[in-house]
Amino acid sequence: MDRVWVAHPVLARPSAADFGARPYLLRALADVGLLHPLQLDDDETNRMRDAEETALHELQSWRGNQVLGQFIGQAVTCDDALPDSRNSLSKRIHGWCAFQAANVRVAGHHTDRITTADGVEDDPFGTWARAASIVLRGPLRLMAPPGEEVYVAATLARGLKYQARADATSLSYQAHPVRRDFLLTFDLSTEGATETVVLDVIKAIRGIHESLVTAADDNDTHRVQLLELELPLLGGRLWQADETGRLGEREWIDLIVARIADYRDKAAELRAAVARCVTDEDYLRLARDINGAKRQLLERLGLRRVALSPVEQELVNGVASVTESVPGVPKVAGMWIGARALGKQLSATGTPVQRFLYKEFYRAWKRAGR
């Protein structure tokens, strides 16, 4: 994203100070301009209220409690299907609740944003959460410690408020996993999707399908394939093991924030290239650049030999004949197929996106201990 905002759970036009002193990471990101408080103007505020009213109407209907129960059941179903309990969503939410109670719902932190005694907003969403925590106390205890049911319900409902803010400002809301599956279930269910369809989507998001591409609609295949590329493009580790334990908490966070800022600068060309993708041709062009960078790396490291198809060989012969008869070699040296097929041990050449990707794939290769 070119710009990242954070929404306040109560205020429509918050400043950075309104979020409290903690978490310090949030303040540090805001201080260096990597994060901005989401501030709504009057028109956006009105649109937000309309969106909230629509969400509340569904949430307060019989379908609201049904969706919450469906979300819990899906989480348990997906957890049972996973081979590793470490990725269990219900266990992660249970641990998250315990951490929040001990470290987050304290002065200077969550209580600065939401000032009620139970940490739940004093608004219709909070009222629904308090009621749902009683009606669905049994199912909620599958993922929440005793006494934390209301906080989980409020956290899920708060996602609908953040979604309303995003809709009002035409932004994309990135929910953390505690809210993500609930919001998907809520949206799909209110649009008439069956429980089976919703569960299939949640399974795909949780990674239970062999590949996200197999679960994607044909129209979304290119976008999903690009999303799958994010794994090696996260900047790798922001620190090395031997760097830990040397700095205080705030100094350490400042160091990591600075490295995030540096990585965002390096990845700017790639972000712009992805943003420019509109048509299938755009996606294919970007995919070609990405594959070209990977292929060049594999060939330079001796991990893959160049094997040309007959069509490629014909193209290469054409390039070679041009270089022999025409003085302007630089005019053909930058050709995508020519540079690869002529077998030159090139350094990272090509577009800025390709140079960035080349370095990223190389670092990933080195981190793998190859």
C-alpha positions, 0 to 999 in steps of 0.5 A: 500500500502507498499509505497505511492508516489506523482507525480509532475504535471510538473517534472519527478524527483522532490524533496520534495522541488519542491512541495512548502511549502504548503500543509503542510500536504504533507510536513509532510507526506514526512518528516516522510517517509509516502509519497515519491516524484515519481521520474522516471528514463530515461527508465520510462520517455520514457515510460511516454512520450509514454503513454502521446502521446497515451492519447493526441491522444485520448484527442485531437480527437473528442472523447476527448470533447465527453468524457468530456461532457459525464463525466459532464452528468453522474455526474449530472445524478448520483447527481439527483439519490442520496437522499442526496445532500451532496454527489453531485459530481457537488456541491463538485467540485463547492465548491472545485473550490472556495476553490482552487481559494482562498487558493491553487492558491497562492504563496508557494502552487500551483503556486510553482508547476505550474508557469503560470498565470492561474495555467494551465500547459504550455504543450499540456494537458494545451492547450487542457484544455484551448480550452475545457473550451471555447468549453464546457463552458456551460456544465462545468458551471454545476459544476464550478463557472464562470471563473473556467472552465479552471481550472476544465478542466486542473485538469481532463486532469492532471489526464491523465498525472499522469496515464501515470506516474503510467503506466510507473512505474507499480504503481497504481494511486489513483485519487481523486473524481474530476478526478476518474470518468473522468478517468474511462469514458475516459478509458472505452470509448476509449476501445469501451464501450457504454455510457450505460455501462460506466454510469452503471460502474459510478453508481456502483462507486458512490454507486447507486447500492445496493451493489458493489458486484452485479455490479462486474464481477464474477472474481472480486467478492472476491476483491470487497468483500475485498474492502467493508471491508475497511470502519471499517478498516480506523482506526476510528477517528484519534482524539476525539472531546475534542482534537480539538481547543487546538493546532496550525495548524502545531502542529495539523497536526504533531499530526495526521501524527504521528497517521497515521504512528502508524496506518500503523505500526499496519495494516502492517500484514493486508496489507501483507495478502491482498497483498499475495492474488492471488488465490480464495483459498487465498481470502477465507482463508483471509475471514475466518480469518476476519469472525473468528475475527468478530464472536469471538468479537460478542460471547464475547460481548454476541451479538451472540450465538454459533449455530453449524451446524451438520457438525460443531458439528461433527468436534467439537466432534472430537476435544473434543475426541482428547483433552480427550485422547491425552495429547498435548492439545495445539496442538488442542487448536489453531484449528480455529473451535475448539476454537470457538465451545468449548465455551471458553471466549477467549481473542483476539487469532489467527493470527496477522491479526485476533488480529488486526481485533479483536481490530479494530472491538471492537473499532468500536463497542465502537465508536458506543456507544454500 
